[in-house]
Amino acid sequence: MLSLTSQAQDVQYSQFYAAPLYLNPAMAGSSEMTRIGVNYRNQWPGLDQSFTSYSAYVDHYMFNINSGIGLIFNKSQQSMANLSVSEIGAVYSYRMRLGFRSFLRIGGQVSFMDRDAYFGDLIFGSQIDDQTGSIGDFSGENLGQDVRRQFMDYSFGFLYNNEKVWFGVSTAHVTQPNLSFVDGQNSKLPLKVSAHGGVKFDLSGGSSTEFYNQKSGTKELTLAFNYKNQKPFTQLDMGAQLNIQPLVLGVWYRGIPVSNSEQPNHESIIALVGMSLGGGLDVGYSHDFTISSLGNANTGGAHEISLRYSFLWGKASGAGRKSSMPCFKY
């Protein structure tokens, strides 16, 4: 077999609203509280080679300057080449009022990224003696056993919302940095564009009560989508979440329902359950049921866990009022 080019997309989370800074830097401070969150994803555990992802973030909203700030840490690990990608970034967003409870947020992120791989465990055909089957030491490949590449990365985004709807666009890797481990070669990290939005329906008849945004008597139905393009991949997530405080139930479809391609692009059905444990602590679990030709029995789907703690910190002139964001929780 001969491969001239191989391509892949960024890590994705099924609970992308539980990783808000990873989805869109304009979401820094969007809850108008202080949040600390972690995400864990185990992709296709049924396969021989594992792919795991981690994300952690903290963000805070400053009422006096209408700004959100945050820090984010991402890490992914691929077992075959012992490839790990680590990222630490600083995020800032500014909120502008467009009308009564209608806002536009603009945000940016600056990140330092580190890609580290160990190729010493890989075996190439040129190392195998076809007479004895013994494996030699030198493959002839222009790769060191342990290689690393570090670079800066930049992301931008905007987010519009009122009490019922939201719509945002984010762009990542705007400078398309070079990823190649081989000196003198240029392998650009493609630009990633995401468009996301939705609408919230209040089913409680206005009977819910508020205490630092920890509602009681809440009944909400939210419909949303998340469209992603990172050359040459295109993907659409569509779903619904039912929030019956303290329980959240959700279902997602990931793929392209209508495609001009001869190959179908139906990736997975995602089931989600979330729980508010009180005191600002939320936990979510989701499972991806693979519906592509890979098969759920082969891949084992994907498991994902999110944990988030929200609280009010510092002086906040608007403390205790309802957040203007109607977004999904997970």
One Martini backbone bead per residue (centre of mass of N, CA, C, O) as a GRO file, in nm:
protein
  330
    1MET     BB    1   0.099   0.034   0.018
    2LEU     BB    2   0.016   0.384  -0.075
    3SER     BB    3   0.082   0.703   0.087
    4LEU     BB    4   0.069   1.056   0.037
    5THR     BB    5  -0.188   1.116   0.232
    6SER     BB    6  -0.287   1.236   0.558
    7GLN     BB    7  -0.596   1.289   0.752
    8ALA     BB    8  -0.725   1.500   1.025
    9GLN     BB    9  -0.903   1.592   1.301
   10ASP     BB   10  -0.998   1.724   1.564
   11VAL     BB   11  -1.095   1.708   1.859
   12GLN     BB   12  -1.407   1.577   1.992
   13TYR     BB   13  -1.712   1.662   2.163
   14SER     BB   14  -2.024   1.570   2.254
   15GLN     BB   15  -1.998   1.779   2.506
   16PHE     BB   16  -1.945   2.086   2.392
   17TYR     BB   17  -2.091   2.265   2.623
   18ALA     BB   18  -1.884   2.138   2.846
   19ALA     BB   19  -1.661   2.286   2.632
   20PRO     BB   20  -1.672   2.609   2.571
   21LEU     BB   21  -1.377   2.707   2.499
   22TYR     BB   22  -1.334   2.493   2.274
   23LEU     BB   23  -1.568   2.592   2.091
   24ASN     BB   24  -1.561   2.913   2.205
   25PRO     BB   25  -1.405   3.203   2.312
   26ALA     BB   26  -1.678   3.369   2.358
   27MET     BB   27  -1.756   3.180   2.624
   28ALA     BB   28  -1.612   3.347   2.811
   29GLY     BB   29  -1.826   3.416   3.074
   30SER     BB   30  -2.128   3.327   2.981
   31SER     BB   31  -2.250   3.258   3.277
   32GLU     BB   32  -2.168   3.488   3.485
   33MET     BB   33  -1.944   3.316   3.622
   34THR     BB   34  -1.760   3.071   3.790
   35ARG     BB   35  -1.562   2.816   3.621
   36ILE     BB   36  -1.501   2.457   3.660
   37GLY     BB   37  -1.363   2.218   3.419
   38VAL     BB   38  -1.402   1.873   3.297
   39ASN     BB   39  -1.281   1.638   3.038
   40TYR     BB   40  -1.361   1.299   2.908
   41ARG     BB   41  -1.233   1.081   2.634
   42ASN     BB   42  -1.319   0.753   2.489
   43GLN     BB   43  -1.215   0.629   2.184
   44TRP     BB   44  -1.277   0.329   2.080
   45PRO     BB   45  -1.217   0.079   2.303
   46GLY     BB   46  -1.242  -0.187   2.106
   47LEU     BB   47  -0.977  -0.124   2.006
   48ASP     BB   48  -0.637  -0.169   2.012
   49GLN     BB   49  -0.630   0.139   1.980
   50SER     BB   50  -0.609   0.432   2.156
   51PHE     BB   51  -0.827   0.733   2.229
   52THR     BB   52  -0.756   1.016   2.428
   53SER     BB   53  -0.924   1.289   2.612
   54TYR     BB   54  -0.852   1.620   2.754
   55SER     BB   55  -1.017   1.878   2.961
   56ALA     BB   56  -0.950   2.211   3.099
   57TYR     BB   57  -1.119   2.480   3.288
   58VAL     BB   58  -1.131   2.845   3.345
   59ASP     BB   59  -1.383   3.095   3.425
   60HIS     BB   60  -1.460   3.462   3.422
   61TYR     BB   61  -1.675   3.727   3.524
   62MET     BB   62  -1.666   4.089   3.460
   63PHE     BB   63  -1.890   4.332   3.525
   64ASN     BB   64  -1.727   4.612   3.508
   65ILE     BB   65  -1.610   4.512   3.189
   66ASN     BB   66  -1.765   4.297   3.022
   67SER     BB   67  -1.575   4.032   3.091
   68GLY     BB   68  -1.396   3.740   2.984
   69ILE     BB   69  -1.196   3.484   3.138
   70GLY     BB   70  -0.938   3.224   3.055
   71LEU     BB   71  -0.842   2.876   3.092
   72ILE     BB   72  -0.680   2.614   2.888
   73PHE     BB   73  -0.660   2.245   2.875
   74ASN     BB   74  -0.516   2.014   2.637
   75LYS     BB   75  -0.535   1.645   2.573
   76SER     BB   76  -0.391   1.393   2.357
   77GLN     BB   77  -0.392   1.023   2.293
   78GLN     BB   78  -0.192   0.795   2.090
   79SER     BB   79  -0.076   0.468   2.096
   80MET     BB   80   0.078   0.381   1.839
   81ALA     BB   81   0.283   0.658   1.846
   82ASN     BB   82   0.277   0.809   2.110
   83LEU     BB   83   0.077   1.051   2.066
   84SER     BB   84   0.092   1.392   2.184
   85VAL     BB   85  -0.137   1.668   2.262
   86SER     BB   86  -0.068   1.994   2.386
   87GLU     BB   87  -0.262   2.262   2.557
   88ILE     BB   88  -0.226   2.619   2.633
   89GLY     BB   89  -0.471   2.881   2.715
   90ALA     BB   90  -0.582   3.215   2.652
   91VAL     BB   91  -0.891   3.393   2.734
   92TYR     BB   92  -1.108   3.640   2.564
   93SER     BB   93  -1.407   3.844   2.634
   94TYR     BB   94  -1.674   4.056   2.495
   95ARG     BB   95  -1.968   4.234   2.603
   96MET     BB   96  -2.251   4.338   2.409
   97ARG     BB   97  -2.522   4.550   2.395
   98LEU     BB   98  -2.820   4.547   2.178
   99GLY     BB   99  -3.043   4.495   2.402
  100PHE     BB  100  -3.287   4.346   2.562
  101ARG     BB  101  -3.130   4.068   2.631
  102SER     BB  102  -2.904   4.145   2.404
  103PHE     BB  103  -2.602   3.983   2.271
  104LEU     BB  104  -2.241   4.032   2.203
  105ARG     BB  105  -1.967   3.813   2.155
  106ILE     BB  106  -1.604   3.852   2.171
  107GLY     BB  107  -1.325   3.625   2.094
  108GLY     BB  108  -0.996   3.502   2.215
  109GLN     BB  109  -0.700   3.283   2.145
  110VAL     BB  110  -0.392   3.179   2.308
  111SER     BB  111  -0.155   2.917   2.218
  112PHE     BB  112   0.034   2.641   2.340
  113MET     BB  113   0.194   2.380   2.151
  114ASP     BB  114   0.246   2.011   2.190
  115ARG     BB  115   0.424   1.763   1.996
  116ASP     BB  116   0.453   1.409   2.082
  117ALA     BB  117   0.668   1.136   1.964
  118TYR     BB  118   0.711   0.766   1.944
  119PHE     BB  119   0.884   0.553   1.693
  120GLY     BB  120   1.033   0.295   1.824
  121ASP     BB  121   0.768   0.084   1.794
  122LEU     BB  122   0.785   0.087   1.501
  123ILE     BB  123   0.720  -0.122   1.205
  124PHE     BB  124   0.884  -0.179   0.908
  125GLY     BB  125   0.928  -0.354   0.622
  126SER     BB  126   1.247  -0.295   0.605
  127GLN     BB  127   1.304  -0.466   0.886
  128ILE     BB  128   1.213  -0.733   0.748
  129ASP     BB  129   1.299  -1.060   0.716
  130ASP     BB  130   1.182  -1.277   0.461
  131GLN     BB  131   1.328  -1.543   0.577
  132THR     BB  132   1.312  -1.516   0.915
  133GLY     BB  133   1.147  -1.253   1.052
  134SER     BB  134   1.336  -1.060   1.142
  135ILE     BB  135   1.421  -0.756   1.324
  136GLY     BB  136   1.551  -0.467   1.257
  137ASP     BB  137   1.675  -0.145   1.340
  138PHE     BB  138   1.664  -0.022   1.043
  139SER     BB  139   1.427   0.150   0.829
  140GLY     BB  140   1.498   0.434   0.658
  141GLU     BB  141   1.363   0.645   0.810
  142ASN     BB  142   1.304   1.008   0.866
  143LEU     BB  143   1.302   0.922   1.194
  144GLY     BB  144   1.288   0.970   1.505
  145GLN     BB  145   1.206   0.832   1.798
  146ASP     BB  146   1.204   1.127   1.939
  147VAL     BB  147   0.956   1.378   1.887
  148ARG     BB  148   0.917   1.748   1.850
  149ARG     BB  149   0.655   2.010   1.850
  150GLN     BB  150   0.636   2.374   1.865
  151PHE     BB  151   0.358   2.617   1.899
  152MET     BB  152   0.146   2.864   1.794
  153ASP     BB  153  -0.206   2.954   1.857
  154TYR     BB  154  -0.527   3.070   1.699
  155SER     BB  155  -0.848   3.211   1.813
  156PHE     BB  156  -1.193   3.285   1.706
  157GLY     BB  157  -1.509   3.459   1.810
  158PHE     BB  158  -1.874   3.455   1.808
  159LEU     BB  159  -2.179   3.558   2.009
  160TYR     BB  160  -2.527   3.530   1.997
  161ASN     BB  161  -2.794   3.653   2.230
  162ASN     BB  162  -3.079   3.567   2.403
  163GLU     BB  163  -3.320   3.408   2.589
  164LYS     BB  164  -3.373   3.182   2.337
  165VAL     BB  165  -3.121   3.240   2.150
  166TRP     BB  166  -2.833   3.117   1.950
  167PHE     BB  167  -2.517   3.230   1.779
  168GLY     BB  168  -2.210   3.086   1.641
  169VAL     BB  169  -1.855   3.155   1.556
  170SER     BB  170  -1.554   2.962   1.490
  171THR     BB  171  -1.187   2.989   1.473
  172ALA     BB  172  -0.914   2.770   1.406
  173HIS     BB  173  -0.598   2.800   1.304
  174VAL     BB  174  -0.537   3.079   1.141
  175THR     BB  175  -0.213   3.015   1.070
  176GLN     BB  176  -0.143   2.729   1.000
  177PRO     BB  177   0.059   2.543   1.133
  178ASN     BB  178   0.340   2.348   1.159
  179LEU     BB  179   0.358   1.975   1.214
  180SER     BB  180   0.618   1.867   1.123
  181PHE     BB  181   0.882   1.630   1.206
  182VAL     BB  182   1.020   1.711   0.938
  183ASP     BB  183   1.271   1.857   0.808
  184GLY     BB  184   1.161   2.083   0.551
  185GLN     BB  185   0.859   2.034   0.616
  186ASN     BB  186   0.503   2.109   0.531
  187SER     BB  187   0.230   2.068   0.773
  188LYS     BB  188  -0.072   2.186   0.788
  189LEU     BB  189  -0.306   2.317   1.002
  190PRO     BB  190  -0.620   2.330   0.956
  191LEU     BB  191  -0.884   2.509   0.935
  192LYS     BB  192  -1.142   2.569   1.181
  193VAL     BB  193  -1.503   2.556   1.154
  194SER     BB  194  -1.777   2.684   1.362
  195ALA     BB  195  -2.136   2.633   1.379
  196HIS     BB  196  -2.369   2.752   1.636
  197GLY     BB  197  -2.703   2.666   1.770
  198GLY     BB  198  -3.033   2.776   1.914
  199VAL     BB  199  -3.333   2.676   2.109
  200LYS     BB  200  -3.554   2.775   2.378
  201PHE     BB  201  -3.805   2.605   2.581
  202ASP     BB  202  -4.056   2.683   2.806
  203LEU     BB  203  -4.231   2.434   3.028
  204SER     BB  204  -4.306   2.584   3.323
  205GLY     BB  205  -4.475   2.860   3.313
  206GLY     BB  206  -4.285   3.048   3.505
  207SER     BB  207  -4.224   2.872   3.797
  208SER     BB  208  -3.942   2.931   3.834
  209THR     BB  209  -3.658   2.958   4.041
  210GLU     BB  210  -3.389   3.164   4.186
  211PHE     BB  211  -3.029   3.072   4.267
  212TYR     BB  212  -2.760   3.135   4.120
  213ASN     BB  213  -2.880   2.957   3.868
  214GLN     BB  214  -3.030   2.746   4.062
  215LYS     BB  215  -3.289   2.589   3.966
  216SER     BB  216  -3.643   2.550   4.025
  217GLY     BB  217  -3.885   2.404   3.824
  218THR     BB  218  -3.746   2.321   3.567
  219LYS     BB  219  -3.860   2.333   3.209
  220GLU     BB  220  -3.665   2.232   2.921
  221LEU     BB  221  -3.631   2.281   2.564
  222THR     BB  222  -3.351   2.198   2.345
  223LEU     BB  223  -3.231   2.310   2.029
  224ALA     BB  224  -2.944   2.197   1.824
  225PHE     BB  225  -2.624   2.287   1.665
  226ASN     BB  226  -2.307   2.157   1.495
  227TYR     BB  227  -2.082   2.289   1.265
  228LYS     BB  228  -1.804   2.130   1.084
  229ASN     BB  229  -1.482   2.245   0.937
  230GLN     BB  230  -1.192   2.038   0.821
  231LYS     BB  231  -0.991   1.986   0.602
  232PRO     BB  232  -1.211   1.758   0.438
  233PHE     BB  233  -1.413   1.791   0.682
  234THR     BB  234  -1.766   1.720   0.753
  235GLN     BB  235  -1.997   1.819   1.023
  236LEU     BB  236  -2.312   1.724   1.202
  237ASP     BB  237  -2.484   1.834   1.490
  238MET     BB  238  -2.795   1.704   1.629
  239GLY     BB  239  -3.025   1.816   1.899
  240ALA     BB  240  -3.162   1.730   2.233
  241GLN     BB  241  -3.275   1.884   2.548
  242LEU     BB  242  -3.397   1.786   2.874
  243ASN     BB  243  -3.487   2.003   3.148
  244ILE     BB  244  -3.532   1.849   3.478
  245GLN     BB  245  -3.481   1.959   3.754
  246PRO     BB  246  -3.169   1.797   3.789
  247LEU     BB  247  -3.232   1.679   3.496
  248VAL     BB  248  -3.060   1.561   3.192
  249LEU     BB  249  -3.173   1.490   2.857
  250GLY     BB  250  -3.013   1.341   2.559
  251VAL     BB  251  -2.986   1.375   2.188
  252TRP     BB  252  -2.773   1.272   1.907
  253TYR     BB  253  -2.658   1.359   1.576
  254ARG     BB  254  -2.384   1.232   1.367
  255GLY     BB  255  -2.352   1.396   1.053
  256ILE     BB  256  -2.480   1.365   0.708
  257PRO     BB  257  -2.788   1.340   0.583
  258VAL     BB  258  -2.691   1.514   0.324
  259SER     BB  259  -2.499   1.387   0.040
  260ASN     BB  260  -2.292   1.390  -0.255
  261SER     BB  261  -2.159   1.155  -0.163
  262GLU     BB  262  -2.110   0.812  -0.201
  263GLN     BB  263  -2.041   0.828   0.095
  264PRO     BB  264  -2.157   0.782   0.387
  265ASN     BB  265  -2.226   1.020   0.686
  266HIS     BB  266  -2.275   0.813   0.956
  267GLU     BB  267  -2.160   0.802   1.283
  268SER     BB  268  -2.372   0.883   1.536
  269ILE     BB  269  -2.537   0.810   1.844
  270ILE     BB  270  -2.627   1.020   2.127
  271ALA     BB  271  -2.628   0.970   2.475
  272LEU     BB  272  -2.761   1.168   2.759
  273VAL     BB  273  -2.664   1.245   3.108
  274GLY     BB  274  -2.760   1.479   3.366
  275MET     BB  275  -2.646   1.635   3.688
  276SER     BB  276  -2.752   1.825   3.962
  277LEU     BB  277  -2.592   1.830   4.292
  278GLY     BB  278  -2.542   2.099   4.395
  279GLY     BB  279  -2.369   2.393   4.451
  280GLY     BB  280  -2.278   2.395   4.124
  281LEU     BB  281  -2.281   2.084   4.052
  282ASP     BB  282  -2.191   1.907   3.745
  283VAL     BB  283  -2.283   1.600   3.565
  284GLY     BB  284  -2.174   1.404   3.273
  285TYR     BB  285  -2.301   1.148   3.037
  286SER     BB  286  -2.178   0.979   2.736
  287HIS     BB  287  -2.278   0.784   2.435
  288ASP     BB  288  -2.146   0.640   2.146
  289PHE     BB  289  -2.322   0.509   1.867
  290THR     BB  290  -2.211   0.336   1.613
  291ILE     BB  291  -2.329   0.377   1.249
  292SER     BB  292  -2.109   0.295   1.096
  293SER     BB  293  -1.906   0.055   0.939
  294LEU     BB  294  -1.747  -0.009   1.201
  295GLY     BB  295  -1.916  -0.051   1.443
  296ASN     BB  296  -2.007  -0.091   1.771
  297ALA     BB  297  -1.881  -0.373   1.838
  298ASN     BB  298  -1.588  -0.286   1.753
  299THR     BB  299  -1.549   0.003   1.907
  300GLY     BB  300  -1.748   0.078   2.164
  301GLY     BB  301  -1.753   0.359   2.095
  302ALA     BB  302  -1.807   0.632   2.336
  303HIS     BB  303  -1.675   0.794   2.623
  304GLU     BB  304  -1.818   1.059   2.842
  305ILE     BB  305  -1.700   1.312   3.080
  306SER     BB  306  -1.842   1.568   3.296
  307LEU     BB  307  -1.720   1.851   3.503
  308ARG     BB  308  -1.888   2.114   3.704
  309TYR     BB  309  -1.812   2.437   3.867
  310SER     BB  310  -2.030   2.690   4.002
  311PHE     BB  311  -1.967   3.043   4.092
  312LEU     BB  312  -1.943   3.321   4.300
  313TRP     BB  313  -1.685   3.579   4.251
  314GLY     BB  314  -1.674   3.846   4.399
  315LYS     BB  315  -1.771   4.141   4.273
  316ALA     BB  316  -2.131   4.164   4.177
  317SER     BB  317  -2.379   4.361   4.060
  318GLY     BB  318  -2.535   4.095   3.913
  319ALA     BB  319  -2.583   3.911   4.131
  320GLY     BB  320  -2.839   3.656   4.093
  321ARG     BB  321  -2.894   3.683   3.813
  322LYS     BB  322  -2.983   3.597   3.513
  323SER     BB  323  -2.859   3.450   3.266
  324SER     BB  324  -2.834   3.520   2.913
  325MET     BB  325  -2.789   3.215   2.861
  326PRO     BB  326  -2.953   2.935   2.666
  327CYS     BB  327  -2.774   2.701   2.671
  328PHE     BB  328  -2.649   2.425   2.691
  329LYS     BB  329  -2.503   2.206   2.932
  330TYR     BB  330  -2.368   1.956   2.718
   0.00000   0.00000   0.00000
